[in-house]
Structure formats: C-alpha cells, structure tokens
Amino acid sequence: MIREIIKIDEDLCNGCGVCVPNCHEGALQIIDGKARLISELMCDGLGACIGHCPEGAITIEEREADAYDEITTISQMVKQGKATMFAHLKHLQDHNETGYLQQALGFIKANREAMPFEISEVHELLHGAKEEQASGGGCASGGCPGSAPMAFDAGGLKMAAPAAEVPSELTQWPVQMHLINPAASYFQGADLLVAADCAGFAYGNFHNDFIKGRKMVIACPKLDQGKDIYVQKLVKLIDESRVNTITVVIMEVPCCGGLSQMVKMATQMASRKVPVKEVVIGIKGDILSDEWM
C-alpha cells in the first residue's frame, strides 16, 4: 500500500541514537553505526522521531510500504516495560489515532495477566491526559503541546492600537512551499523568510518584524506531506536563486523543529553557504530565542 513512512538519510545520520527512544513503536535501531528502520509494520509514519534528530537525517516520504500493524507493535512492546507502552498509548492519543488506540487497548485487555501494569493504570493515564489537555497541560503532564487546546490572556504582550491601518509587508505570491517556484525572479539575491504556518498568527508584529524586507515561504512540518520536496526547493533557492540570508521562524512546540531541520538539511546539501537565523516564538506570542544557527 502507499502510505507515509520515515526515510533515513545515511549520509547525514551520525548514529547518535537520539531518535531510538523517541520512536515508541520500536521501529528504529542503531545498526552498524546508523539508525535503521527495522520494521515497516511498526512505523506509524507520524514522525515523532523527526524533531529529535540533531542532524536532520529523518524525513517522511510517501511510498509503497507494508501497512502499519498495531497488534504487532504493541505485542513487541510488552518486554520493553510499562514506561514504553504508556508512552506509545499517549502517542496514539495525542495524534488522534483512535482506531489504533482501541486495537492496543483490546490487546492489553485480552492479555492483562502478561502486562507489567494494572488495567486501571491505563484508564488513569488516558483519562488523566484528556483532563490535562482540556485544562491546558503540556508535555510535563503527558499532553502534546502542539495540539493541546488552551486559552490564555495576552496580557502585557498586547500592542498599542495603531493610529492607522497597518499595511501588509508581503511583496510576492504564492508563499506556500508546495506552490512557490524557486526560480521566480523575486527570489534572486533576496533575504528569505521560512516561517511555520502558525507563527504569523501567534506573533503580533509579524509583518513588520519578519516579512518586511524579505521574501517569504511557509510550511507546516507536522501536517504537510511531501516535505522532501521542500528540502529540494530550499536547495534551489540557495544554489540557483542565491538567496542572501535565511531566517527561520518557528513555534516553540516540538513538531515545529522539523522546519529548522529541513533548512539545516538543505544548507548541508547546497553547494553555497548561506547564513541562517532561527527565531522561536512562544505560543503566547513572545520571542523565546533569536540566534544564528
């Protein structure tokens, strides 16, 4: 079947192993000094490992692959213990994979005597995670900060009302990475802004502080498909359009780090060197970090 599954670039992979514990399904192992996908049946294609790879060696591609099998995956996890199994169950819950979650729970109930925990603990785990998400809990409470709903008062971050209507600083179209043409004349020698989709909504002065004076492209490293195409386009922007600088603006949530990893991968593949700055925006609209990569 055709589905999304991870792809490991062996040239970029240094065998550090950071990705292995972050693949709760156990689909990754370090073999001969490189991260390897040892089972297509156990890779769910959701990419939890991507943001943890310091070298940007892991991406998601769409190709022919064996269908993911939850029963095979959860049965292999039993020997890995309670912590790994619970991390996997929360992983499924955080990504709204309700079908796979029900299969996992069915397996656990059918084999409760072999489980390294009580069934009541599973109920508390999942029920507690839902309560934390509803009240705005983050990673420390077991919820995914990238998708957990929350409400907050902007407080001191509110800007004074402008005296007149603020004009747009956008000077080109389109901006979505799948739609842009790297050979477009307006990219030639430009300062490039690579922004996460949510950043422009979270940061109040986004147009003036980030779009002004730059050409912009946007992407979502968590939800977009065909992200290998993004890397190829970034390489062309660096080598052929000869962009001057790249500013990457991402949100603080873990999945957003994949955008910085794609830019890093492109700079490593490109023949030219280009300065890259990463700006991290908090979910409440403040700048958490602003530094050259």
C-alpha positions as CSV (number, residue, x, y, z in Angstrom):
1,M,0.0,0.0,0.0
2,I,1.0,3.6,-0.5
3,R,1.5,5.4,2.8
4,E,3.7,7.9,4.7
5,I,6.7,6.3,6.4
6,I,10.0,7.7,7.7
7,K,13.1,7.9,5.5
8,I,16.7,8.0,6.9
9,D,19.5,9.7,5.1
10,E,22.5,7.6,5.9
11,D,24.9,10.3,4.8
12,L,23.5,12.7,7.4
13,C,22.9,10.1,10.2
14,N,25.8,10.0,12.6
15,G,24.5,7.1,14.7
16,C,23.9,9.2,17.8
17,G,20.8,7.2,18.7
18,V,18.7,10.1,20.0
19,C,15.9,9.0,17.7
20,V,15.6,5.5,19.0
21,P,14.0,6.1,22.4
22,N,11.7,8.7,20.8
23,C,10.3,6.0,18.5
24,H,7.9,4.5,21.0
25,E,6.9,1.9,18.4
26,G,10.4,0.4,18.5
27,A,10.8,0.7,14.7
28,L,14.3,2.2,14.9
29,Q,17.6,0.6,16.0
30,I,21.3,1.7,15.6
31,I,22.9,-1.0,13.4
32,D,26.5,-0.6,12.1
33,G,26.6,2.9,13.4
34,K,23.5,4.1,11.6
35,A,19.8,4.5,12.5
36,R,17.8,1.8,10.7
37,L,14.1,1.3,10.2
38,I,13.9,-2.4,11.2
39,S,10.2,-2.9,10.6
40,E,7.8,-1.1,8.3
41,L,4.9,-2.8,10.2
42,M,6.0,-0.9,13.3
43,C,6.5,2.6,11.8
44,D,3.2,4.6,12.0
45,G,4.6,7.4,9.8
46,L,3.6,10.2,12.3
47,G,7.2,11.3,12.6
48,A,7.7,11.6,16.4
49,C,11.4,10.9,15.9
50,I,12.0,13.7,13.4
51,G,12.2,16.6,15.8
52,H,14.7,14.7,17.9
53,C,17.2,14.1,15.2
54,P,20.0,16.7,15.6
55,E,21.4,16.1,12.1
56,G,18.1,16.4,10.2
57,A,18.6,12.9,8.8
58,I,15.0,11.7,9.2
59,T,12.1,12.8,7.0
60,I,8.8,11.4,6.0
61,E,8.1,10.2,2.5
62,E,5.1,8.7,0.8
63,R,5.9,5.3,-0.8
64,E,4.9,1.7,-1.1
65,A,5.2,0.1,2.4
66,D,3.7,-2.6,4.5
67,A,0.6,-1.4,6.3
68,Y,1.2,-0.4,9.9
69,D,0.2,-3.1,12.3
70,E,-0.8,-2.0,15.8
71,I,-1.1,-5.6,17.2
72,T,2.4,-6.5,16.1
73,T,3.8,-3.2,17.5
74,I,2.1,-3.4,20.9
75,S,2.9,-7.1,21.4
76,Q,6.6,-6.4,20.8
77,M,6.5,-3.6,23.4
78,V,5.4,-5.7,26.3
79,K,9.0,-6.8,27.0
80,Q,10.1,-3.1,27.0
81,G,8.1,-2.4,30.1
82,K,5.4,0.0,31.4
83,A,7.1,3.3,30.5
84,T,7.5,2.5,26.8
85,M,4.0,1.1,26.5
86,F,2.4,4.1,28.2
87,A,4.4,6.5,26.0
88,H,3.1,4.7,23.0
89,L,-0.5,4.8,24.2
90,K,-0.2,8.6,24.8
91,H,1.4,9.0,21.4
92,L,-1.6,7.4,19.7
93,Q,-4.0,9.5,21.8
94,D,-2.1,12.8,21.1
95,H,-2.3,12.1,17.4
96,N,-6.0,11.2,17.5
97,E,-5.2,7.7,16.2
98,T,-8.4,6.3,17.9
99,G,-8.6,3.2,15.8
100,Y,-5.0,2.1,16.6
101,L,-5.6,3.1,20.3
102,Q,-8.7,0.8,20.5
103,Q,-6.7,-2.1,19.0
104,A,-3.9,-1.6,21.5
105,L,-6.4,-1.4,24.4
106,G,-8.1,-4.5,23.1
107,F,-4.8,-6.4,23.1
108,I,-3.9,-5.2,26.6
109,K,-7.3,-6.3,28.0
110,A,-7.0,-9.7,26.3
111,N,-3.5,-10.2,27.7
112,R,-3.9,-8.4,31.0
113,E,-2.1,-11.1,33.0
114,A,1.1,-10.6,30.9
115,M,1.0,-6.8,31.3
116,P,3.6,-5.0,33.5
117,F,0.8,-2.8,34.9
118,E,-2.8,-2.8,36.0
119,I,-5.7,-2.1,33.6
120,S,-6.8,0.7,36.0
121,E,-3.5,2.5,35.4
122,V,-4.2,2.6,31.7
123,H,-7.6,4.2,32.3
124,E,-6.0,6.7,34.7
125,L,-3.3,7.5,32.1
126,L,-5.7,8.2,29.2
127,H,-8.4,9.8,31.2
128,G,-5.8,12.0,33.0
129,A,-4.2,13.0,29.7
130,K,-7.6,14.2,28.4
131,E,-8.2,16.2,31.6
132,E,-4.8,17.8,31.3
133,Q,-5.3,18.7,27.7
134,A,-8.7,20.2,28.5
135,S,-7.1,22.4,31.2
136,G,-4.1,23.4,29.0
137,G,-1.5,20.9,30.2
138,G,1.7,20.4,28.3
139,C,4.5,17.8,27.9
140,A,5.1,17.6,31.6
141,S,1.6,16.4,32.1
142,G,1.6,13.9,29.2
143,G,-0.2,16.0,26.6
144,C,1.2,17.1,23.3
145,P,1.9,20.9,23.5
146,G,1.5,21.2,19.7
147,S,-2.2,20.2,19.7
148,A,-3.4,20.5,23.3
149,P,-6.2,23.2,23.5
150,M,-5.6,26.1,25.8
151,A,-6.8,29.6,26.4
152,F,-4.8,32.5,27.8
153,D,-4.8,36.2,28.3
154,A,-2.3,38.1,26.1
155,G,-1.7,40.5,29.0
156,G,1.4,42.6,28.7
157,L,2.1,41.3,25.2
158,K,-0.8,43.3,23.7
159,M,0.4,46.1,21.4
160,A,-1.0,49.6,21.4
161,A,-3.7,50.2,18.9
162,P,-2.2,51.6,15.6
163,A,-3.1,55.2,14.7
164,A,-3.9,54.0,11.1
165,E,-4.4,50.8,9.3
166,V,-1.2,48.8,9.1
167,P,-0.2,47.8,5.5
168,S,0.9,44.4,4.5
169,E,4.6,43.9,4.0
170,L,4.1,40.8,1.7
171,T,5.6,41.5,-1.7
172,Q,5.2,38.2,-3.5
173,W,2.7,35.4,-4.1
174,P,2.4,32.4,-3.6
175,V,4.0,31.7,-0.3
176,Q,3.1,28.1,0.5
177,M,6.2,25.9,-0.1
178,H,4.4,23.4,-2.4
179,L,3.3,26.3,-4.6
180,I,6.4,28.5,-4.9
181,N,8.7,28.4,-7.8
182,P,12.4,28.7,-6.6
183,A,13.3,30.1,-10.0
184,A,11.0,33.1,-9.6
185,S,12.9,36.4,-10.2
186,Y,11.9,37.9,-6.9
187,F,13.9,35.3,-5.0
188,Q,17.1,36.2,-6.7
189,G,19.6,37.5,-4.1
190,A,16.7,38.0,-1.6
191,D,16.7,37.6,2.1
192,L,14.5,34.6,2.7
193,L,11.9,34.1,5.5
194,V,10.9,30.5,6.1
195,A,8.0,30.6,8.5
196,A,5.9,28.0,10.2
197,D,2.2,28.4,9.3
198,C,1.2,29.3,12.9
199,A,3.9,31.8,13.6
200,G,2.2,34.7,11.7
201,F,-0.9,34.3,13.9
202,A,1.0,34.0,17.2
203,Y,3.3,37.0,16.8
204,G,1.5,40.3,16.7
205,N,4.1,42.3,14.8
206,F,4.9,39.6,12.3
207,H,4.7,41.7,9.1
208,N,6.9,44.5,10.4
209,D,9.5,42.4,12.2
210,F,9.8,39.4,9.9
211,I,8.2,39.8,6.5
212,K,9.4,43.4,5.8
213,G,12.4,43.3,3.5
214,R,12.2,39.6,2.9
215,K,10.6,37.1,0.5
216,M,8.6,34.5,2.4
217,V,7.7,30.9,2.2
218,I,5.5,29.0,4.7
219,A,5.1,25.3,5.7
220,C,3.9,23.1,8.5
221,P,6.4,20.3,9.3
222,K,3.8,18.3,11.2
223,L,0.8,18.3,8.7
224,D,2.3,18.9,5.3
225,Q,3.1,15.9,3.0
226,G,6.0,15.6,0.6
227,K,8.4,17.5,2.8
228,D,11.4,16.1,0.8
229,I,10.2,18.4,-2.0
230,Y,10.6,21.3,0.5
231,V,14.3,20.4,1.0
232,Q,14.8,20.3,-2.8
233,K,13.3,23.7,-3.2
234,L,15.3,25.2,-0.4
235,V,18.5,23.8,-2.1
236,K,17.5,25.5,-5.3
237,L,16.8,28.8,-3.5
238,I,20.3,28.6,-2.0
239,D,22.2,27.5,-5.1
240,E,20.3,28.8,-8.1
241,S,18.4,31.9,-6.7
242,R,21.4,32.6,-4.5
243,V,19.3,33.9,-1.5
244,N,21.4,36.2,0.7
245,T,20.2,35.0,4.2
246,I,17.6,32.7,5.6
247,T,15.5,33.5,8.7
248,V,13.5,30.5,10.1
249,V,10.6,31.4,12.3
250,I,9.1,28.5,14.2
251,M,6.8,28.0,17.2
252,E,8.0,26.5,20.5
253,V,6.1,23.3,20.0
254,P,8.3,20.2,19.4
255,C,6.9,19.3,15.9
256,C,7.9,22.8,14.6
257,G,11.6,22.0,15.0
258,G,11.2,19.9,11.9
259,L,11.2,23.1,9.8
260,S,14.6,24.1,11.1
261,Q,15.8,20.6,10.4
262,M,14.7,20.9,6.8
263,V,16.5,24.2,6.4
264,K,19.6,22.7,8.0
265,M,19.4,19.7,5.7
266,A,19.1,22.0,2.7
267,T,22.2,24.1,3.7
268,Q,24.2,20.9,4.1
269,M,23.2,19.6,0.6
270,A,23.7,23.0,-1.1
271,S,27.0,24.0,-2.7
272,R,26.7,27.6,-1.4
273,K,27.0,28.7,2.2
274,V,24.3,31.0,3.5
275,P,23.8,32.5,7.0
276,V,20.7,31.0,8.8
277,K,19.0,32.5,11.8
278,E,16.4,30.7,13.9
279,V,13.7,32.6,15.8
280,V,11.4,30.7,18.2
281,I,8.0,32.1,19.0
282,G,6.2,31.2,22.2
283,I,2.5,30.2,22.0
284,K,1.7,33.4,23.8
285,G,3.4,35.5,21.1
286,D,6.7,36.3,22.8
287,I,10.1,35.7,21.2
288,L,11.8,32.9,23.2
289,S,15.1,32.8,21.2
290,D,16.7,34.6,18.3
291,E,20.1,33.3,17.2
292,W,22.2,32.3,14.2
293,M,22.4,28.6,13.6
